[in-house]
Amino acid sequence: MSERHLYPFPVSVNEAVEYLHNGNVVAMPTETVYGLAGLARNDDAVLKIFETKGRPRFNPLIVHCADMDMAQKVAQFNPLALKIAEKFWPGPLTLVLPKKADANISDLVTAGLDTVAIRLPEHSIARKILQTLGHPVAAPSANPSGKLSPTMSQHVIDAFEQKVPVVDGGACEAGVESTILAVEGEQVTLLRPGSVTAEMVKHAIGASVAYPTGSKIVAPGMLKSHYAPNASVRLNAREPNIGEAFLGFGELQGEGDNCRNLSSTGDLAEAAKNLFQYLRELDGTGAATIAVAPIPNEGIGIAINDRLTRAAADRTS
């Protein structure tokens, strides 16, 4: 990235569309986190996404579309997939579906798989970019691979030192990446939890949701170590040890400048929105370890615990 020039901040929607048309990458806001977008049909643009992030090429990307017409040119939707899309799109849900044989997207996007991860974002700026562009974009989170996801434009600027153009859309509403569901026939599998919970999906489809077996990477966000600060992470801590920063929840608050509380009222949606920002702030204290209070493993708390577990995973293997 050192050879790239510095971009002004912020860039407009029209400037972002021009950059994308020309094969460049652009950071754009979504309701989940900021995404690093590139034209999905352009091999060079998709390669720039991987190179900019330092992302392993076996880790597939999510294709973002403006509407169902665009999505149905990329993926095959059976009746169950259509039912889920009708209920939750546009929004923070990604579907992993069979890729169409004539889908006009780079093979790099799917990492050699015969399925494609696809979603329709709800954020007004993301939708405006996609509608104006007229083509799908591939867009993982706009951060170095494995690091904390960006929920504010400044996070992207800090990560890439203005070598990536950024469209400013304010703070992201959900604060955690999209839920990912695989739909195969009548089977729905939750590959990554998010703000669209398994309970919400069960209610919408009137059937149970399965969970993946094995460790094969079939969708984004499935790497064991991911979403990590520079500091190590210690989970289920009721208080910090000497020298640790503390990320509290509810009544477990801690004291001092090296403490944050995801939600003093125990609101899991608020906790999800604050998660990456507070981890980033505590990482900035220079503490070697961030101790994290227990988070209820229910609703969107499941997604929070998923991200925290991956943040705390061994990074040497």
C-alpha positions as a Python dict, from the first residue, in 0.01 Angstrom:
ca = {
    (1, 'M'): (0, 0, 0),
    (2, 'S'): (297, 233, 39),
    (3, 'E'): (292, 331, -330),
    (4, 'R'): (-66, 459, -318),
    (5, 'H'): (-137, 829, -279),
    (6, 'L'): (-335, 979, 8),
    (7, 'Y'): (-706, 1040, -50),
    (8, 'P'): (-899, 1341, 80),
    (9, 'F'): (-1158, 1267, 345),
    (10, 'P'): (-1441, 1216, 300),
    (11, 'V'): (-1513, 1127, -62),
    (12, 'S'): (-1864, 1171, -202),
    (13, 'V'): (-2093, 898, -327),
    (14, 'N'): (-2028, 1001, -688),
    (15, 'E'): (-1652, 1002, -631),
    (16, 'A'): (-1677, 657, -471),
    (17, 'V'): (-1871, 525, -770),
    (18, 'E'): (-1606, 662, -1007),
    (19, 'Y'): (-1328, 499, -805),
    (20, 'L'): (-1515, 167, -809),
    (21, 'H'): (-1581, 187, -1184),
    (22, 'N'): (-1206, 239, -1234),
    (23, 'G'): (-1116, -76, -1039),
    (24, 'N'): (-1021, 89, -710),
    (25, 'V'): (-1134, -5, -360),
    (26, 'V'): (-1352, 224, -146),
    (27, 'A'): (-1452, 207, 220),
    (28, 'M'): (-1826, 253, 255),
    (29, 'P'): (-2059, 252, 555),
    (30, 'T'): (-2318, -19, 613),
    (31, 'E'): (-2552, -72, 906),
    (32, 'T'): (-2315, -340, 1042),
    (33, 'V'): (-1954, -218, 995),
    (34, 'Y'): (-1765, -25, 729),
    (35, 'G'): (-1688, -239, 425),
    (36, 'L'): (-1391, -233, 188),
    (37, 'A'): (-1569, -245, -146),
    (38, 'G'): (-1445, -339, -491),
    (39, 'L'): (-1632, -414, -813),
    (40, 'A'): (-1721, -782, -776),
    (41, 'R'): (-1679, -861, -1145),
    (42, 'N'): (-1329, -708, -1166),
    (43, 'D'): (-1046, -950, -1082),
    (44, 'D'): (-800, -668, -1020),
    (45, 'A'): (-1037, -483, -788),
    (46, 'V'): (-1110, -796, -585),
    (47, 'L'): (-738, -873, -567),
    (48, 'K'): (-685, -519, -429),
    (49, 'I'): (-930, -599, -149),
    (50, 'F'): (-727, -902, -45),
    (51, 'E'): (-397, -717, -79),
    (52, 'T'): (-516, -406, 107),
    (53, 'K'): (-648, -610, 400),
    (54, 'G'): (-376, -874, 396),
    (55, 'R'): (-661, -1124, 383),
    (56, 'P'): (-605, -1495, 306),
    (57, 'R'): (-748, -1575, -35),
    (58, 'F'): (-916, -1891, 92),
    (59, 'N'): (-1148, -1665, 296),
    (60, 'P'): (-1445, -1575, 71),
    (61, 'L'): (-1601, -1229, 43),
    (62, 'I'): (-1959, -1107, 74),
    (63, 'V'): (-2122, -969, -241),
    (64, 'H'): (-2336, -660, -175),
    (65, 'C'): (-2627, -588, -410),
    (66, 'A'): (-2864, -297, -456),
    (67, 'D'): (-3182, -503, -497),
    (68, 'M'): (-3323, -851, -553),
    (69, 'D'): (-3293, -825, -931),
    (70, 'M'): (-2918, -774, -893),
    (71, 'A'): (-2891, -1050, -632),
    (72, 'Q'): (-3078, -1304, -845),
    (73, 'K'): (-2828, -1255, -1128),
    (74, 'V'): (-2554, -1375, -893),
    (75, 'A'): (-2714, -1650, -681),
    (76, 'Q'): (-2981, -1916, -709),
    (77, 'F'): (-3272, -1857, -470),
    (78, 'N'): (-3498, -2148, -383),
    (79, 'P'): (-3838, -2074, -220),
    (80, 'L'): (-3691, -2090, 132),
    (81, 'A'): (-3411, -1848, 46),
    (82, 'L'): (-3665, -1612, -111),
    (83, 'K'): (-3877, -1627, 204),
    (84, 'I'): (-3580, -1536, 423),
    (85, 'A'): (-3473, -1257, 187),
    (86, 'E'): (-3824, -1113, 181),
    (87, 'K'): (-3830, -1104, 562),
    (88, 'F'): (-3483, -967, 637),
    (89, 'W'): (-3360, -776, 330),
    (90, 'P'): (-3241, -510, 307),
    (91, 'G'): (-3064, -559, 638),
    (92, 'P'): (-2779, -717, 837),
    (93, 'L'): (-2819, -1070, 698),
    (94, 'T'): (-2601, -1256, 448),
    (95, 'L'): (-2720, -1565, 262),
    (96, 'V'): (-2481, -1829, 130),
    (97, 'L'): (-2644, -1974, -182),
    (98, 'P'): (-2544, -2166, -495),
    (99, 'K'): (-2365, -1933, -735),
    (100, 'K'): (-2523, -1902, -1078),
    (101, 'A'): (-2313, -2047, -1360),
    (102, 'D'): (-2336, -1717, -1547),
    (103, 'A'): (-2285, -1492, -1244),
    (104, 'N'): (-2067, -1204, -1356),
    (105, 'I'): (-1837, -1201, -1053),
    (106, 'S'): (-1469, -1277, -1009),
    (107, 'D'): (-1378, -1631, -903),
    (108, 'L'): (-1160, -1470, -634),
    (109, 'V'): (-1476, -1357, -452),
    (110, 'T'): (-1591, -1711, -372),
    (111, 'A'): (-1244, -1854, -298),
    (112, 'G'): (-1310, -2145, -533),
    (113, 'L'): (-1643, -2244, -376),
    (114, 'D'): (-1956, -2312, -579),
    (115, 'T'): (-2156, -2096, -337),
    (116, 'V'): (-2163, -1720, -294),
    (117, 'A'): (-2226, -1507, 15),
    (118, 'I'): (-2466, -1226, -71),
    (119, 'R'): (-2666, -951, 98),
    (120, 'L'): (-2861, -630, 45),
    (121, 'P'): (-2736, -366, 291),
    (122, 'E'): (-2987, -132, 453),
    (123, 'H'): (-2763, 173, 504),
    (124, 'S'): (-2883, 456, 280),
    (125, 'I'): (-2532, 550, 161),
    (126, 'A'): (-2437, 191, 77),
    (127, 'R'): (-2762, 154, -117),
    (128, 'K'): (-2702, 482, -302),
    (129, 'I'): (-2352, 369, -403),
    (130, 'L'): (-2479, 33, -528),
    (131, 'Q'): (-2775, 182, -712),
    (132, 'T'): (-2558, 444, -882),
    (133, 'L'): (-2285, 192, -964),
    (134, 'G'): (-2535, -54, -1108),
    (135, 'H'): (-2319, -356, -1024),
    (136, 'P'): (-2252, -571, -715),
    (137, 'V'): (-1946, -506, -501),
    (138, 'A'): (-1745, -747, -290),
    (139, 'A'): (-1699, -593, 53),
    (140, 'P'): (-1542, -747, 364),
    (141, 'S'): (-1487, -528, 669),
    (142, 'A'): (-1258, -229, 604),
    (143, 'N'): (-977, -326, 840),
    (144, 'P'): (-650, -521, 829),
    (145, 'S'): (-735, -893, 829),
    (146, 'G'): (-802, -1036, 1172),
    (147, 'K'): (-815, -700, 1347),
    (148, 'L'): (-1104, -510, 1503),
    (149, 'S'): (-1381, -422, 1260),
    (150, 'P'): (-1442, -50, 1191),
    (151, 'T'): (-1768, 103, 1308),
    (152, 'M'): (-1668, 466, 1237),
    (153, 'S'): (-1496, 626, 939),
    (154, 'Q'): (-1203, 734, 1157),
    (155, 'H'): (-1128, 367, 1228),
    (156, 'V'): (-1073, 313, 856),
    (157, 'I'): (-852, 621, 824),
    (158, 'D'): (-643, 508, 1121),
    (159, 'A'): (-608, 155, 981),
    (160, 'F'): (-508, 250, 626),
    (161, 'E'): (-355, 597, 678),
    (162, 'Q'): (-577, 763, 413),
    (163, 'K'): (-452, 528, 140),
    (164, 'V'): (-811, 410, 91),
    (165, 'P'): (-1092, 654, -5),
    (166, 'V'): (-1364, 662, 262),
    (167, 'V'): (-1729, 762, 238),
    (168, 'D'): (-1839, 891, 579),
    (169, 'G'): (-2169, 754, 703),
    (170, 'G'): (-2136, 816, 1076),
    (171, 'A'): (-2135, 542, 1338),
    (172, 'C'): (-2270, 203, 1229),
    (173, 'E'): (-2602, 113, 1387),
    (174, 'A'): (-2558, -262, 1452),
    (175, 'G'): (-2186, -259, 1535),
    (176, 'V'): (-2124, -627, 1455),
    (177, 'E'): (-2097, -798, 1118),
    (178, 'S'): (-2399, -947, 945),
    (179, 'T'): (-2555, -1277, 1038),
    (180, 'I'): (-2461, -1542, 782),
    (181, 'L'): (-2702, -1822, 689),
    (182, 'A'): (-2641, -2103, 442),
    (183, 'V'): (-2953, -2229, 263),
    (184, 'E'): (-2932, -2576, 108),
    (185, 'G'): (-3266, -2719, 2),
    (186, 'E'): (-3484, -2700, 314),
    (187, 'Q'): (-3187, -2678, 551),
    (188, 'V'): (-3080, -2345, 704),
    (189, 'T'): (-2743, -2334, 882),
    (190, 'L'): (-2621, -2046, 1097),
    (191, 'L'): (-2258, -1989, 993),
    (192, 'R'): (-2203, -1661, 1179),
    (193, 'P'): (-2431, -1505, 1442),
    (194, 'G'): (-2527, -1140, 1418),
    (195, 'S'): (-2808, -900, 1499),
    (196, 'V'): (-3055, -1117, 1307),
    (197, 'T'): (-3070, -1396, 1564),
    (198, 'A'): (-3140, -1767, 1518),
    (199, 'E'): (-3467, -1718, 1707),
    (200, 'M'): (-3576, -1450, 1460),
    (201, 'V'): (-3497, -1678, 1167),
    (202, 'K'): (-3680, -1974, 1324),
    (203, 'H'): (-3987, -1757, 1374),
    (204, 'A'): (-3973, -1633, 1015),
    (205, 'I'): (-3940, -1974, 849),
    (206, 'G'): (-4126, -2190, 1100),
    (207, 'A'): (-3840, -2441, 1119),
    (208, 'S'): (-3524, -2504, 1316),
    (209, 'V'): (-3183, -2361, 1231),
    (210, 'A'): (-2881, -2592, 1222),
    (211, 'Y'): (-2522, -2515, 1322),
    (212, 'P'): (-2208, -2600, 1124),
    (213, 'T'): (-1997, -2906, 1194),
    (214, 'G'): (-1626, -2921, 1118),
    (215, 'S'): (-1381, -2637, 1060),
    (216, 'K'): (-1404, -2586, 684),
    (217, 'I'): (-1416, -2218, 582),
    (218, 'V'): (-1738, -2183, 381),
    (219, 'A'): (-1820, -1820, 459),
    (220, 'P'): (-1654, -1501, 582),
    (221, 'G'): (-1591, -1461, 955),
    (222, 'M'): (-1523, -1828, 1027),
    (223, 'L'): (-1150, -1803, 1101),
    (224, 'K'): (-1073, -1916, 1456),
    (225, 'S'): (-872, -1602, 1536),
    (226, 'H'): (-1048, -1290, 1414),
    (227, 'Y'): (-1177, -947, 1523),
    (228, 'A'): (-875, -913, 1753),
    (229, 'P'): (-717, -610, 1926),
    (230, 'N'): (-340, -596, 1971),
    (231, 'A'): (-386, -682, 2339),
    (232, 'S'): (-472, -1035, 2443),
    (233, 'V'): (-830, -1092, 2559),
    (234, 'R'): (-939, -1270, 2879),
    (235, 'L'): (-1305, -1370, 2886),
    (236, 'N'): (-1565, -1408, 3163),
    (237, 'A'): (-1376, -1185, 3405),
    (238, 'R'): (-1567, -1035, 3696),
    (239, 'E'): (-1289, -787, 3763),
    (240, 'P'): (-952, -699, 3607),
    (241, 'N'): (-622, -825, 3733),
    (242, 'I'): (-350, -571, 3809),
    (243, 'G'): (-243, -400, 3487),
    (244, 'E'): (-539, -523, 3280),
    (245, 'A'): (-792, -305, 3103),
    (246, 'F'): (-1152, -400, 3172),
    (247, 'L'): (-1454, -422, 2943),
    (248, 'G'): (-1756, -442, 3167),
    (249, 'F'): (-2124, -517, 3120),
    (250, 'G'): (-2416, -430, 3343),
    (251, 'E'): (-2315, -397, 3707),
    (252, 'L'): (-1959, -513, 3636),
    (253, 'Q'): (-1810, -175, 3552),
    (254, 'G'): (-1455, -143, 3684),
    (255, 'E'): (-1293, 187, 3770),
    (256, 'G'): (-1054, 426, 3597),
    (257, 'D'): (-958, 537, 3248),
    (258, 'N'): (-873, 182, 3139),
    (259, 'C'): (-1232, 61, 3189),
    (260, 'R'): (-1538, 76, 2966),
    (261, 'N'): (-1890, -62, 3006),
    (262, 'L'): (-2063, -207, 2701),
    (263, 'S'): (-2400, -126, 2856),
    (264, 'S'): (-2453, -22, 3217),
    (265, 'T'): (-2820, -119, 3184),
    (266, 'G'): (-2742, -464, 3042),
    (267, 'D'): (-2883, -383, 2697),
    (268, 'L'): (-2733, -634, 2453),
    (269, 'A'): (-2810, -424, 2143),
    (270, 'E'): (-2624, -131, 2299),
    (271, 'A'): (-2339, -366, 2390),
    (272, 'A'): (-2311, -489, 2032),
    (273, 'K'): (-2301, -135, 1898),
    (274, 'N'): (-2022, -42, 2143),
    (275, 'L'): (-1818, -362, 2120),
    (276, 'F'): (-1550, -283, 1862),
    (277, 'Q'): (-1524, 85, 1957),
    (278, 'Y'): (-1463, 8, 2325),
    (279, 'L'): (-1219, -274, 2249),
    (280, 'R'): (-1034, -27, 2028),
    (281, 'E'): (-1027, 237, 2303),
    (282, 'L'): (-903, -9, 2564),
    (283, 'D'): (-640, -136, 2321),
    (284, 'G'): (-520, 223, 2299),
    (285, 'T'): (-441, 230, 2673),
    (286, 'G'): (-141, 6, 2608),
    (287, 'A'): (-262, -269, 2841),
    (288, 'A'): (-125, -612, 2752),
    (289, 'T'): (-457, -778, 2832),
    (290, 'I'): (-822, -673, 2813),
    (291, 'A'): (-1040, -857, 3064),
    (292, 'V'): (-1402, -887, 2952),
    (293, 'A'): (-1705, -935, 3176),
    (294, 'P'): (-1946, -1225, 3107),
    (295, 'I'): (-2202, -1151, 2837),
    (296, 'P'): (-2540, -1334, 2842),
    (297, 'N'): (-2534, -1590, 2562),
    (298, 'E'): (-2878, -1509, 2426),
    (299, 'G'): (-3016, -1302, 2141),
    (300, 'I'): (-2749, -1074, 1995),
    (301, 'G'): (-2533, -1169, 2295),
    (302, 'I'): (-2453, -1486, 2099),
    (303, 'A'): (-2297, -1270, 1826),
    (304, 'I'): (-2104, -1065, 2083),
    (305, 'N'): (-1965, -1381, 2243),
    (306, 'D'): (-1873, -1518, 1901),
    (307, 'R'): (-1664, -1209, 1826),
    (308, 'L'): (-1507, -1211, 2174),
    (309, 'T'): (-1420, -1581, 2151),
    (310, 'R'): (-1244, -1524, 1820),
    (311, 'A'): (-1068, -1215, 1960),
    (312, 'A'): (-940, -1428, 2249),
    (313, 'A'): (-830, -1723, 2033),
    (314, 'D'): (-468, -1832, 1996),
    (315, 'R'): (-313, -1619, 1722),
    (316, 'T'): (-2, -1832, 1672),
    (317, 'S'): (-163, -2124, 1491),
}
